[in-house]
Amino acid sequence: MILTIDKIKNILRKIFFYFILWTGMVLTSMFFDKFTKISDEDGYLAGLIIWLFLIFIIEFLIPFIKSRN
């Protein structure tokens, strides 16, 4: 397998994308934990649900809809 410039760009784009999603998930769970005055588990669960739904839309739903057209 030869790594071309395009493959390296795609790999770096994915790494950056998942880093941003992971950071957003952590910050969202901290927000729900501190500012909504709910317990740790509920704050993490709310943040996790929001970001997993966002990942589902970006990684699966949008490409699926584009491929059908």
Z-matrix of the N, CA and C atoms (Angstrom, degrees):
N
C 1 1.450
C 2 1.524 1 109.07
N 3 1.298 2 115.46 1 122.01
C 4 1.456 3 121.36 2 179.70
C 5 1.523 4 108.49 3 -101.29
N 6 1.326 5 115.05 4 128.85
C 7 1.458 6 119.47 5 178.61
C 8 1.525 7 109.54 6 -86.32
N 9 1.293 8 115.21 7 117.26
C 10 1.454 9 119.79 8 175.72
C 11 1.520 10 109.14 9 -94.89
N 12 1.299 11 115.54 10 173.05
C 13 1.471 12 120.81 11 179.71
C 14 1.524 13 110.32 12 -61.07
N 15 1.341 14 117.37 13 -40.60
C 16 1.468 15 120.57 14 -179.46
C 17 1.523 16 111.85 15 -65.18
N 18 1.339 17 117.26 16 -39.84
C 19 1.462 18 120.41 17 178.57
C 20 1.523 19 110.97 18 -66.14
N 21 1.324 20 116.27 19 -40.06
C 22 1.469 21 120.25 20 178.64
C 23 1.527 22 110.36 21 -65.12
N 24 1.339 23 116.58 22 -41.42
C 25 1.462 24 120.22 23 177.39
C 26 1.522 25 111.03 24 -61.65
N 27 1.343 26 117.09 25 -42.99
C 28 1.467 27 120.17 26 179.24
C 29 1.521 28 111.57 27 -64.32
N 30 1.331 29 117.08 28 -40.33
C 31 1.467 30 120.76 29 178.59
C 32 1.525 31 110.43 30 -64.41
N 33 1.327 32 117.15 31 -46.13
C 34 1.464 33 120.42 32 178.86
C 35 1.520 34 111.90 33 -64.48
N 36 1.331 35 116.99 34 -36.93
C 37 1.461 36 120.90 35 177.30
C 38 1.525 37 110.79 36 -63.38
N 39 1.341 38 116.68 37 -42.79
C 40 1.469 39 120.29 38 178.36
C 41 1.525 40 111.31 39 -65.28
N 42 1.329 41 117.11 40 -42.72
C 43 1.465 42 120.40 41 179.13
C 44 1.527 43 110.24 42 -61.35
N 45 1.319 44 116.59 43 -45.94
C 46 1.461 45 120.68 44 178.47
C 47 1.517 46 110.84 45 -62.82
N 48 1.330 47 117.77 46 -42.78
C 49 1.462 48 122.80 47 -179.80
C 50 1.525 49 111.04 48 -60.22
N 51 1.340 50 117.11 49 -48.13
C 52 1.458 51 119.30 50 -178.63
C 53 1.526 52 111.83 51 -71.70
N 54 1.325 53 118.28 52 -29.83
C 55 1.466 54 120.30 53 174.56
C 56 1.520 55 110.52 54 -64.28
N 57 1.327 56 117.07 55 -43.69
C 58 1.467 57 121.10 56 177.94
C 59 1.532 58 110.16 57 -63.86
N 60 1.321 59 117.71 58 -42.41
C 61 1.465 60 120.10 59 178.87
C 62 1.524 61 111.31 60 -64.50
N 63 1.325 62 117.64 61 -42.24
C 64 1.459 63 120.55 62 179.74
C 65 1.522 64 110.29 63 -64.39
N 66 1.327 65 116.90 64 -43.86
C 67 1.461 66 120.83 65 178.69
C 68 1.522 67 110.69 66 -62.43
N 69 1.321 68 116.78 67 -43.32
C 70 1.457 69 120.49 68 177.77
C 71 1.515 70 111.96 69 -62.46
N 72 1.332 71 116.54 70 -38.15
C 73 1.460 72 119.99 71 179.45
C 74 1.525 73 110.70 72 -65.34
N 75 1.310 74 117.27 73 -42.53
C 76 1.467 75 120.76 74 178.92
C 77 1.525 76 110.64 75 -65.62
N 78 1.326 77 117.39 76 -45.66
C 79 1.462 78 120.24 77 -179.57
C 80 1.524 79 112.05 78 -65.96
N 81 1.326 80 116.98 79 -38.05
C 82 1.464 81 119.91 80 177.59
C 83 1.519 82 111.24 81 -65.02
N 84 1.333 83 116.81 82 -41.94
C 85 1.462 84 118.48 83 179.02
C 86 1.526 85 110.91 84 -66.00
N 87 1.324 86 117.11 85 -35.97
C 88 1.467 87 119.41 86 176.25
C 89 1.529 88 110.77 87 -66.46
N 90 1.331 89 116.70 88 -38.98
C 91 1.466 90 120.36 89 177.22
C 92 1.518 91 110.66 90 -61.16
N 93 1.330 92 116.97 91 -49.26
C 94 1.464 93 119.70 92 -179.17
C 95 1.518 94 111.25 93 -65.50
N 96 1.318 95 117.02 94 -30.04
C 97 1.456 96 120.15 95 -179.71
C 98 1.524 97 110.90 96 -72.42
N 99 1.331 98 118.21 97 -43.52
C 100 1.463 99 120.92 98 -174.35
C 101 1.518 100 114.08 99 -85.44
N 102 1.316 101 117.11 100 -47.63
C 103 1.452 102 120.10 101 -168.09
C 104 1.522 103 114.80 102 -90.54
N 105 1.306 104 117.42 103 -17.48
C 106 1.459 105 118.04 104 179.66
C 107 1.518 106 112.15 105 -99.32
N 108 1.333 107 116.25 106 -3.65
C 109 1.469 108 122.06 107 177.11
C 110 1.532 109 112.54 108 56.59
N 111 1.329 110 115.13 109 42.57
C 112 1.458 111 119.31 110 173.59
C 113 1.515 112 108.05 111 -114.07
N 114 1.314 113 116.26 112 168.35
C 115 1.463 114 119.82 113 -174.29
C 116 1.523 115 111.63 114 -68.81
N 117 1.313 116 115.97 115 167.73
C 118 1.460 117 121.92 116 -177.20
C 119 1.525 118 112.43 117 -57.45
N 120 1.314 119 115.93 118 -47.44
C 121 1.465 120 119.20 119 -176.01
C 122 1.525 121 111.50 120 -64.31
N 123 1.310 122 116.64 121 -40.05
C 124 1.466 123 119.17 122 -179.51
C 125 1.526 124 111.66 123 -70.14
N 126 1.320 125 117.43 124 -36.88
C 127 1.462 126 120.44 125 177.52
C 128 1.514 127 111.74 126 -65.21
N 129 1.320 128 116.81 127 -44.15
C 130 1.459 129 120.00 128 178.46
C 131 1.523 130 110.99 129 -66.98
N 132 1.315 131 116.55 130 -38.25
C 133 1.462 132 119.79 131 179.97
C 134 1.517 133 111.45 132 -65.84
N 135 1.328 134 117.66 133 -41.70
C 136 1.466 135 120.44 134 179.08
C 137 1.528 136 110.70 135 -64.29
N 138 1.325 137 117.47 136 -44.99
C 139 1.460 138 120.28 137 177.49
C 140 1.505 139 112.62 138 -63.59
N 141 1.318 140 116.73 139 -40.29
C 142 1.460 141 121.37 140 179.48
C 143 1.523 142 111.57 141 -64.97
N 144 1.313 143 117.29 142 -42.01
C 145 1.465 144 120.69 143 179.65
C 146 1.528 145 110.66 144 -63.05
N 147 1.326 146 117.27 145 -43.87
C 148 1.468 147 120.47 146 179.92
C 149 1.524 148 110.63 147 -60.87
N 150 1.329 149 117.50 148 -46.96
C 151 1.463 150 119.92 149 -176.00
C 152 1.519 151 112.55 150 -74.72
N 153 1.322 152 118.72 151 -33.47
C 154 1.467 153 119.53 152 175.69
C 155 1.522 154 110.87 153 -66.85
N 156 1.320 155 117.22 154 -36.75
C 157 1.461 156 120.36 155 175.75
C 158 1.527 157 110.54 156 -64.98
N 159 1.328 158 116.99 157 -40.91
C 160 1.464 159 120.96 158 177.63
C 161 1.527 160 111.34 159 -64.18
N 162 1.331 161 117.15 160 -43.41
C 163 1.466 162 120.58 161 177.70
C 164 1.518 163 110.38 162 -61.99
N 165 1.331 164 117.90 163 -42.39
C 166 1.461 165 121.49 164 178.43
C 167 1.519 166 110.89 165 -58.99
N 168 1.318 167 116.70 166 -44.78
C 169 1.464 168 120.04 167 -179.27
C 170 1.529 169 110.88 168 -65.04
N 171 1.322 170 117.34 169 -46.25
C 172 1.464 171 120.57 170 -175.53
C 173 1.523 172 112.26 171 -72.31
N 174 1.328 173 117.70 172 -42.16
C 175 1.462 174 120.73 173 -173.79
C 176 1.522 175 113.63 174 -86.78
N 177 1.312 176 119.20 175 -27.72
C 178 1.457 177 119.99 176 -175.58
C 179 1.519 178 113.49 177 -117.50
N 180 1.309 179 117.14 178 -52.97
C 181 1.455 180 120.71 179 -170.12
C 182 1.539 181 113.06 180 -68.17
N 183 1.321 182 117.65 181 -47.03
C 184 1.464 183 120.28 182 179.97
C 185 1.534 184 111.44 183 -63.86
N 186 1.357 185 119.93 184 -47.66
C 187 1.471 186 118.22 185 176.46
C 188 1.530 187 112.96 186 -63.06
N 189 1.327 188 117.49 187 -34.23
C 190 1.460 189 120.61 188 178.91
C 191 1.525 190 111.11 189 -65.29
N 192 1.311 191 117.03 190 -43.69
C 193 1.463 192 121.40 191 178.76
C 194 1.526 193 110.61 192 -66.28
N 195 1.335 194 117.08 193 -40.57
C 196 1.478 195 119.71 194 179.06
C 197 1.520 196 111.20 195 -65.68
N 198 1.330 197 117.66 196 -35.81
C 199 1.469 198 120.04 197 -178.65
C 200 1.513 199 112.76 198 -72.28
N 201 1.312 200 118.58 199 -21.20
C 202 1.458 201 121.44 200 -179.77
C 203 1.527 202 111.90 201 -79.68
N 204 1.319 203 118.05 202 -20.53
C 205 1.476 204 121.08 203 -178.67
C 206 1.504 205 110.78 204 -84.13
